[in-house]
Amino acid sequence: MNGLESHWYRTTPLTLLLLPLSWLFCAVALARRWAYRSGLLKTVRLPVPVIVVGNISVGGTGKTPMVAWLVALLRKAGYRPGIISRGYGGGADHWPQPVRADSDPSQVGDEAVLLARRCRCPMAVGPDRPAAARALLQDADCDIIISDDGLQHYRLERDVEIAVVDGVRRFGNGHCLPAGPLREPVRRLRSVDVVIANGSAGAREYAMELRPASLCNLLHDEQTRPLQQFAGQSVHAVAGIGNPRRFFELLTRHGLAVIEHPFADHHPFCAGDLDFGDELPVLMTEKDAVKCQAFAKAHHWCLPVDAQLDERVSQILLRLIGKTYG
């Protein structure tokens, strides 16, 4: 954590200096939401249910594994889900863009490719969420849409809202941008349907645990190894995610001697970023692996994680969907 972000989880003189801008940001966010809710700004209703998974803070909270868990839940319940997202970091010339497992992350975004590989369901990305959803419904057989990271995209009407919060960092110093990490005030959580805490859950929250699966080799994707086999070994750990500390601590808890290499979220990796002058194993997240596959070596590994949630969350979400469209 560095730069302005280092001030978001404490109160410093810079925090106080930025408070007027933070109040302005908060006021604009509230006014914008009110304009959509009152009908002053027009919304788009899709012919299928829409579930939004998002957060109210900047940085990684665990939305991606939550979306993957949700896709599996909906499939098990008999739905045919599709995913839409912003495609953050993608440099495509036109939008919306379909996303497949073999799509170029530099064009459609790293998280989008990760979800396409993990979920194996139709997906489209673009800054205009309704346009992405329409394209998806036109080209794929979907009967429910999951909007990844669209909590503040109010133009798209939604039937269910899920907010994911960081159970450790919580809401930082409690201020909106730029004095703090919040996109909207904390009270926004009162209006969502379900609040998921990645880690320890507070009142009216449900805990989500991210459990590591087997490590996958980037060069030989059929080769896997249990994480426990690396216990006691020194490894390079690479993380270009919103909260690299979470990944490093997960590896440490499993007995690995971690040499930390944090990068900025959505970092555009190149081969030199993974060259540490030795042949020690290099471990990374799935999100980073989609950008490193092209120059992977035999000692490069990625660690998938699976979300585990309270069974009550499944029952609540399916009931909410059925109540709206039953």
N, C-alpha and C positions, 0 to 999 in steps of 0.2 A: 504494500500500500504506500503510495507516494503522492506528491503534489497536493492538489486540492482535496482529493479523497481522504488524505490522512487527517483532515480537520473535521470530517463528517461524523466521526465516532467519538468525539469529545468536544468540549467547548474551549475555543481559543480566541485570542484577540481578532483573528481573521474571521472567525465565525460571527462575532458581534458586528464587525464591519460590514459583512455581507447580509445581515438580517433584513435591511430594507428591501433588497432585491429578492430575498426569500419570501417576504410577505407579498410582494408584487406577484411573484410566480404563483404562490398559493391562491391569491385572489383571481388570477387569470384562469387557473385550473378549475376553481369552483364555479366561476362565471360560465366557462365553456360547458361544464357538465350541466349546469342549470339550463343553458340555452337548448341543449339537446333534449333534456327531460321535459321542458315546457313546450317543445315543438317549434321554437324560434329557428332552430337549425334542424334540417330534415334528416331523418334516419332511414335506413334501408332494412326491410324485413325480408328474410329469405323464406323459401317454401319448406325448409327443413329446420329442425331445432339447432340452435347454436349454443355451444358451451365455450365460454372464454376462460382461459387459464392465464393469469398475469400476476403482477405484483405492484406495490405502490412505491418501491424503492429501486434505486439504480444498483446494478450489480447482480451477480448470480445468486439465486435463491433455491434453485432446484426445479425450475419449471419444466425443463426438458424431460427428465425422468418421470415427472408427474404426468406429462402429456402421454408418454409411452405407456404408463400404467393405465391411464384413462382409455387409450385405444384398445388395450387388451380387455378391459372391463366391458366396454361397449360391444366388442366383437362377441364376447362370451354371452352377452345378453341378447344377441341376435341382430345388432345394428351393423351397418356398413359405413364406418366412419371415414371422413376425409379431414385433412389438416390444412389450414391456411396460416400464413405467417408473414411478417414484414420482409423477411429475406435480408436482415441486417448484414451489412458488409458485402453484399452482392453488387457486382458492377455491370449487370445486364443492360443492354441498350434499350430494351423495352420491357414493360410489365403488363400483366402478370406473367410469371414464368412457371411452367410445370417443373416439379422436382422429382428426380428418380434417384435410386441408390448410386448410380454412376454419374450424377450431375457434377459439374465443376463448382466447388464451393466459392471460388472467386467470382462466379457469376450469380449464384443464388443464395450464398451465405453458408457458413459452416454449420450452424445449428439446423438449418433446413435439410442439408444432406445427411446429417446425423439422424434426424427423425425419419427421413425416407429410408435409410438403411435399417434402422432399428424396428420401425413399425410396419414397413412393407405395405403401406396403404396409400391411396391417391393423395397428392399434396400439391399445392400451388402457393406461390409467394408473390408479394408486391406491396408497395406502400398503400395502395387503395384496397383495403380488406374486402369490401363488398365486390369489387371487380374480380379479385382473386377467387372469392367464393363462387361467383357466377361462372367463371371459367371452369372451376373444378366440377360444379354440378352439371355443366354442359358436356364435359369430356369424360366424366367418371360416374360410376353407379354408386353414389353416396346418398345415405338417408339421414345423416347427421354430420354437422361440421364442428370441429374443434379449432378455435382461434388461439394460436400460441402467442402469448405476450400481447394481448389486445385489450387489456382492461381499460386503458385510456382512449381507445379508438371507438368513441361513442357513436359514430355514424352507423356502425353495424349493430343492429338490435340483437340482443342476446336473451336467451331463456334461462341460463344458469351462469353464475359468476363464481369462479374459484380463485382465491388469492393465495399465493404461496409466499411465506415469509421466512427469513433466516432465523432459525431458532436460537442462534448464538449472538449474532450481531444485532438482531432485532431491527430497530428503526434508527440506530445511531443516536445522534444528538436530538432527534425529534423534529428537525427543521426541514423545510422544503429546499429544493435547489435554489441557489448554489451554496447556501450556508450549510445544508445537510443533504442526505441522500434521498429524500422523499420526492416522489413525483406528485403526490397528493397527500393531504393531511391524514394522520392515522385514523381519524374518525371515519374515513371512507370505508374502512373494513366493516363497519356496522351494517352496511347495505349489501355486502356480498353474501352469497348463499352459504359458502363453506370457506373457512380459513384453514389452510394447511401449514403447519410449522415444520420446516426441515430441521429436525432436532427436537429440543424440548418444547413442548406445547404449553401455551398459557390458557387462560380462561376462554371458553368458547372456541378453542382451536383443536385440531386433530393432528397428532404427531405423524410425521413421515420419516422413515429410516431408509437411508441409502446403503444397500448391502452390495459389496463388491462381488462380481462374478469372476470367472477365470480370466487370466490375462490372455490377450490375443496377440500373436506376432504380426507386425505390420508387413513384413516381407513375405511370410508364408501364413496366410490367413487361416489355414486349416490347423495350424499348430497352436495349442493352448497349454497353459500351465496354471495350476492353482497359485494364488497369491502367496500362500504359506510356504511355497518352495523357495521364495526369495527372502524369507525371514533370516535375519542375521547377516545379510549381504548389504554391501554398499551399492546404492543405485542412484542414478541421476533422475530426479523427478521434474518433469516439465509441465507447466500449467499456464495456459493463456485463457483463463476463465475469469468470471467476475470475482470469485473469492478463492484464489489459489491455495490459501491456508487450509481450507477444508480438505483438499486433495492431499496435501502434504501430511496433515495430521492423520488422515485415514491410513496412509501407508505406514506411518510411525506406529500407530496402534497395532498394526499387524506384524511388528517386529523388524521392519526394514530400517537400515541406516540410510537416511534420506539426505542427499545433496540437493538442495532446493534451487530451482531455476524458475522464478515467477516471471510471467510476461503479461502485458496488457491484455484485457479481454478482446477476443477476436483478432489476436495478433496474426499477421500474414507470415507464417513460418517459411523459412528457407533452409536448405541443407546445413548451412553454417550455424544455424541456431542450435542444432543438435550435435555439433562437433565439439566434444569436451576433451579431446586429446587422449582418450583411453577407450577401452572396450567394455567398460562397465555397462550393465543394462540401463537403458533409458526408458522410463515409464512415463506415460502421458494419459490424459483423459481421452474419451472417445471423440469429443468435440475437436480436440487438437489433432487427433489421428487422421481425420478426414482431410486435413491440409498437409499432412506429412507423408501420406502413403506414396506419393510419387517419387520421393527420394529416400524411402525407408531402407534400413539396413537390418541385418539379422538380429542385432541386439536391441532393436526398438520394439517396444510392447505398448499396448493400450489396455486400460482397465475399464471395462463396462461396469456400470452400477445399475442395480434394479431397485425401484421404489417399493417399499413395503408400508401399507397403510392399514389403519383400523378398518375392520369389516363394516363398521357402521357407516363409513364414508361411501362405500359401494351402495349400501341400501338407501342412503340419503339422496345420492345423485340419481339413481335409477328412479326413485320415487318422484323427484323433481321433474325429470324428463317426462315420466308417465303422466304426471299431474297436468303438465302443459299440453301434451300431445296425445294423451290417452283416449 
